[in-house]
Amino acid sequence: MLLSDYAESLSDPERRRYHIKVSKCGSDDPLALSDDQFTNDVGCYPSVDHADINDYLVHGTSFVTREQLKSYKSLEAQAASWSHQG
């Protein structure tokens, strides 16, 4: 696996943990990728609908506290369509 300069600068235990995390993504270290390996083509993005946003904001779980997010205010903002793109 190709590792970035950042990964190479880590201590041995940190580098092993970093390698394990990056390996779970199934590709090379994202920090080692060059600009020509990325795209800004919006057509490549996955589609997202209201149910996806609701599930993430309200029913999602914080990876830090393992508690439900319950971000109702964020959901209200989305429902008010200020973040909606037509």
DOKOL-58456 format. One record per residue (C-alpha): residue number from 1; residue in three letters; chain; x, y, z. Coordinates in nm, 2 decimals, decimal comma, always signed. Layout:
BEGIN
+-----+------+-------+--------+--------+--------+
!  nr ! rest ! kette !      x !      y !      z !
+-----+------+-------+--------+--------+--------+
! NUM !  ALA !     A !      X !      Y !      Z !
...
+-----+------+-------+--------+--------+--------+
This chain:
BEGIN
+-----+------+-------+--------+--------+--------+
!  nr ! rest ! kette !      x !      y !      z !
+-----+------+-------+--------+--------+--------+
!   1 !  MET !     A !  +0,00 !  +0,00 !  +0,00 !
!   2 !  LEU !     A !  +0,12 !  +0,35 !  -0,09 !
!   3 !  LEU !     A !  +0,16 !  +0,56 !  +0,22 !
!   4 !  SER !     A !  +0,18 !  +0,94 !  +0,24 !
!   5 !  ASP !     A !  +0,46 !  +1,14 !  +0,38 !
!   6 !  TYR !     A !  +0,24 !  +1,21 !  +0,68 !
!   7 !  ALA !     A !  +0,20 !  +0,84 !  +0,75 !
!   8 !  GLU !     A !  +0,57 !  +0,78 !  +0,71 !
!   9 !  SER !     A !  +0,63 !  +1,05 !  +0,97 !
!  10 !  LEU !     A !  +0,43 !  +0,87 !  +1,24 !
!  11 !  SER !     A !  +0,58 !  +0,65 !  +1,51 !
!  12 !  ASP !     A !  +0,56 !  +0,27 !  +1,46 !
!  13 !  PRO !     A !  +0,24 !  +0,21 !  +1,67 !
!  14 !  GLU !     A !  +0,07 !  +0,51 !  +1,51 !
!  15 !  ARG !     A !  +0,17 !  +0,41 !  +1,16 !
!  16 !  ARG !     A !  +0,03 !  +0,06 !  +1,22 !
!  17 !  ARG !     A !  -0,31 !  +0,20 !  +1,34 !
!  18 !  TYR !     A !  -0,31 !  +0,44 !  +1,05 !
!  19 !  HIS !     A !  -0,24 !  +0,15 !  +0,80 !
!  20 !  ILE !     A !  -0,52 !  -0,06 !  +0,95 !
!  21 !  LYS !     A !  -0,77 !  +0,23 !  +0,92 !
!  22 !  VAL !     A !  -0,67 !  +0,31 !  +0,56 !
!  23 !  SER !     A !  -0,68 !  -0,06 !  +0,47 !
!  24 !  LYS !     A !  -1,04 !  -0,08 !  +0,57 !
!  25 !  CYS !     A !  -1,12 !  +0,17 !  +0,29 !
!  26 !  GLY !     A !  -0,98 !  -0,07 !  +0,03 !
!  27 !  SER !     A !  -0,74 !  +0,17 !  -0,14 !
!  28 !  ASP !     A !  -0,42 !  +0,36 !  -0,10 !
!  29 !  ASP !     A !  -0,37 !  +0,63 !  +0,16 !
!  30 !  PRO !     A !  -0,59 !  +0,92 !  +0,04 !
!  31 !  LEU !     A !  -0,32 !  +1,17 !  +0,15 !
!  32 !  ALA !     A !  -0,08 !  +1,00 !  -0,10 !
!  33 !  LEU !     A !  -0,32 !  +1,05 !  -0,40 !
!  34 !  SER !     A !  -0,24 !  +1,31 !  -0,66 !
!  35 !  ASP !     A !  -0,48 !  +1,58 !  -0,78 !
!  36 !  ASP !     A !  -0,55 !  +1,40 !  -1,11 !
!  37 !  GLN !     A !  -0,69 !  +1,10 !  -0,92 !
!  38 !  PHE !     A !  -0,98 !  +1,32 !  -0,79 !
!  39 !  THR !     A !  -1,29 !  +1,46 !  -0,97 !
!  40 !  ASN !     A !  -1,52 !  +1,75 !  -0,92 !
!  41 !  ASP !     A !  -1,78 !  +1,60 !  -1,14 !
!  42 !  VAL !     A !  -2,10 !  +1,62 !  -0,94 !
!  43 !  GLY !     A !  -2,25 !  +1,34 !  -1,15 !
!  44 !  CYS !     A !  -2,01 !  +1,10 !  -0,97 !
!  45 !  TYR !     A !  -2,16 !  +1,19 !  -0,63 !
!  46 !  PRO !     A !  -2,41 !  +0,95 !  -0,48 !
!  47 !  SER !     A !  -2,77 !  +1,06 !  -0,48 !
!  48 !  VAL !     A !  -2,91 !  +1,18 !  -0,14 !
!  49 !  ASP !     A !  -3,27 !  +1,24 !  -0,06 !
!  50 !  HIS !     A !  -3,47 !  +1,36 !  +0,24 !
!  51 !  ALA !     A !  -3,48 !  +1,02 !  +0,41 !
!  52 !  ASP !     A !  -3,10 !  +0,99 !  +0,39 !
!  53 !  ILE !     A !  -3,06 !  +1,33 !  +0,56 !
!  54 !  ASN !     A !  -3,32 !  +1,25 !  +0,82 !
!  55 !  ASP !     A !  -3,16 !  +0,91 !  +0,90 !
!  56 !  TYR !     A !  -2,82 !  +1,07 !  +0,94 !
!  57 !  LEU !     A !  -2,91 !  +1,38 !  +1,14 !
!  58 !  VAL !     A !  -3,18 !  +1,23 !  +1,37 !
!  59 !  HIS !     A !  -3,12 !  +0,86 !  +1,39 !
!  60 !  GLY !     A !  -2,75 !  +0,86 !  +1,34 !
!  61 !  THR !     A !  -2,51 !  +0,77 !  +1,62 !
!  62 !  SER !     A !  -2,21 !  +0,97 !  +1,73 !
!  63 !  PHE !     A !  -1,89 !  +0,77 !  +1,67 !
!  64 !  VAL !     A !  -1,74 !  +0,94 !  +1,99 !
!  65 !  THR !     A !  -2,02 !  +0,90 !  +2,24 !
!  66 !  ARG !     A !  -2,22 !  +0,62 !  +2,08 !
!  67 !  GLU !     A !  -2,53 !  +0,82 !  +2,15 !
!  68 !  GLN !     A !  -2,80 !  +0,91 !  +1,90 !
!  69 !  LEU !     A !  -2,74 !  +1,25 !  +1,74 !
!  70 !  LYS !     A !  -3,10 !  +1,37 !  +1,75 !
!  71 !  SER !     A !  -3,00 !  +1,68 !  +1,55 !
!  72 !  TYR !     A !  -3,35 !  +1,81 !  +1,51 !
!  73 !  LYS !     A !  -3,25 !  +2,18 !  +1,45 !
!  74 !  SER !     A !  -3,03 !  +2,07 !  +1,16 !
!  75 !  LEU !     A !  -3,32 !  +1,88 !  +1,02 !
!  76 !  GLU !     A !  -3,55 !  +2,19 !  +1,06 !
!  77 !  ALA !     A !  -3,30 !  +2,39 !  +0,85 !
!  78 !  GLN !     A !  -3,30 !  +2,13 !  +0,58 !
!  79 !  ALA !     A !  -3,68 !  +2,12 !  +0,59 !
!  80 !  ALA !     A !  -3,69 !  +2,50 !  +0,56 !
!  81 !  SER !     A !  -3,50 !  +2,44 !  +0,23 !
!  82 !  TRP !     A !  -3,22 !  +2,68 !  +0,30 !
!  83 !  SER !     A !  -2,98 !  +2,40 !  +0,22 !
!  84 !  HIS !     A !  -3,19 !  +2,26 !  -0,07 !
!  85 !  GLN !     A !  -3,06 !  +2,29 !  -0,42 !
!  86 !  GLY !     A !  -3,33 !  +2,29 !  -0,68 !
+-----+------+-------+--------+--------+--------+
